[in-house]
């Protein structure tokens, strides 16, 4: 794995324990083997799908890449939570089948592979998946109802992966990890809905800065 140069300030806070800092720092690592779990075709579809699902350029500074596709792909072959829908195969197989189903449906409807579609058409197809309107009745692919189930897993996995990244936490001003150092308990004393401690990070996400300036 390789480490990107953009280390967020939150990792140097004395309100962070060494163990928590180690865990958060490990999330900066980018898998060097890509793809690790998915096929090349499924990986490419996922990579084209994620910016439509959640445009991170509205949250992170320009040029910041948290390699969400690589991280999800790697996570699919690691320890999972042991839970899945009964009508879906195991996670890695479900994601592979779902992404290939989306690619095949795209080709049938538009004569193009998903990665070659315009951004708005990708969004339209993603909406159709979530509404249970897209699926294939053949081996190795998912039915429309299965695709709808999988879309819930897709959203959950993406949010979980993104929100666990300390760069995202820094950008959004999230301070839930700052529960205390190793030697002195440094909890929160300001608990009002609009109050913030001096040690909490200030949101740097452009989207949030615009919202704050308009208040």
N, C-alpha and C positions, 0 to 999 in steps of 0.2 A: 504494500500500500504506500501511497505517496501523500505528503502533507502539503496543503496549499499555504501560501504566505499570509493570508488574511486571518490573523489571530485576534479574536474579539477581546476588548478590554475586560469584559466580565470575567474572563479566566484568571485575571490577575488580582481580583478582589480578595481582601482578607476576610470577607464574609463567606468565603467558599472553602469547604474542607478539602484536604488533599485528595481524599478518595473521590469526592464529587468532581474535583478539577480533573483528575485522571480520566474519569468516565467521559466528561464533556470534551476533553481534549482528544480522546480516541475517536470521537465523532467527526473530527476534522479530517480523518484519514480517508483517502479515496481508494477504492479497490483498483489495483493495477491490472487485474485480469478482467477484461470486459468483452463480451458478457461472461458471467460466471455460472449462471443457472439457465437462463433463457437461451433459445436459439438466436442466431443473428437476426432473423426476420422478426421474431417476437420482440426482441430488444429494440430494434429500430422503430417498431410501432409504438412501444411504450415511450420511447424518447420523443416521438412526435406528438404523443397524446398528452403528456404531462404539462407542457406549457399552456395547453387549452384548458385543462382542468384547473390549474392554479398558476397564474402568471407571476412568477417570483420577481420579475423585473419591477413590479410595483412595490416590492418590499425591500429588496436588497440593493445596495449601491451598484452602479454600473460596473460590469466586469466581474462581479462576484459569481462564482459557480460552485454550488454545493453538491454537484454530481448526483442529483437525486435519482436518476435512472440507474446508475451504477450501484448506488447504495441499496435501492429496493431489490435489484437483481441479486446482489450478494446476500441480502437478508432472507430471500426466499429459500436459500439452501441451508440457512443456519437454524438454530433452535427456534421453534415457533411456539405459539401460545397453546397449542394442543386443541384448538377449537376450530370447527368449520361447519358450514351448512351441510346437512346430510345428502343433499342432492348435488353437491359439488365434489370433484375429486380432490386429493391433497393439494395444498397450496401451490407448489411449484407447477404441478400439472394443470391446475385450474387456470393459473395466469398464462401459461403457454397456450393452452387451448383457447382462452378468451381473446387474447391478442391476435392469434391467427384467425379466429372467427371474425373479428372486426376487420382484419385485413382482407379476408375473402369476400365478405359482404360489401366492402368498399369497392372491390374490383368488379363484383357483379352489378352494382348499382351505377358506378361511375366510369368503369373501364380503366381505373387507375388504382395503384396501391395507396394505402393510407398515408404513407410518408410524402406522397406527391400531391396530396389534396391541399386546397387553400385552407387557411386557418378557420374561416367561418364554416366550411363544410365539415371539417373535423369536429367542430363544436356541435353541429347539427347531428352528426352520427353519435357523438357521446351522449347527447340528450336522448336520442332514440334508444340507446343501450339502457340508460337509467329508467326509461319508461317501459322496458320490456318489449320493445318493438323490433329488436335485431337478434337473430340467432340462426343456426343452421342445424338441420336434422341429419347429421352424418358423423361417422366415427372420427374422433379426434377433435371435434368442435363442440361448442356449447349451444344449447337451445336458447330461445329468447328468454325464457324464465330463468335459466341458469345464468345468462349474461346479466340479467337484472340483479340477481343475487351477488354475482361477482362485482358488479359496479359498487356495491356497498363496501366490499372488501378493498377495492381499489381506493376509494375515498379515505377509508380508515387508515390504510397503510401509508398513503401519501401524507396525510395530516400528522400521523405519528412520527414518520421519518423527518418531516420538515420541522415540526415543533421541538424535536429533541436536539436540533442542531444549535450550538451556542451562538452562531452568527445570526440565526433567525431570532433567538431570544434577545440578543443585543439589539437588533434592528427594531423589534417590537416593544422593547423596554420591559421584557418579562424578567422578574426577579425571584421567581419561586425557588431557584436553586440556592439563593443566598441566605441560607438558614443558620449559618454560623461557621466560624473557623474551627481549628483543631484544639485550641487551648482555652478559648474564651467563648461562651455562648453569646452570640450577637444577634438576637432575634429582632423582630419588628416591634416598634413601639407606636408607630403611626398606623392605625388600622381603619381610618375613615375611608369612605368610598373614593374621595378625590385627593387623599393625602399620599405623599411619597417620602421615603427616607432619603437622606442625602446620598447614601451609598447605592441606591437603586439606579440602574442604567436609564438614561433618557432615550426614548425612542428616536431612532435615526431613519426609519423607513420613510421615504418621500411621501407616500400616501398618508401616513399618520401626521407628518409635519404639516401637510396642507390642511388636514382636518383641524389640527390644533390652532393654526394661524387664522382660521375662519371663525373660530369661536369668539 
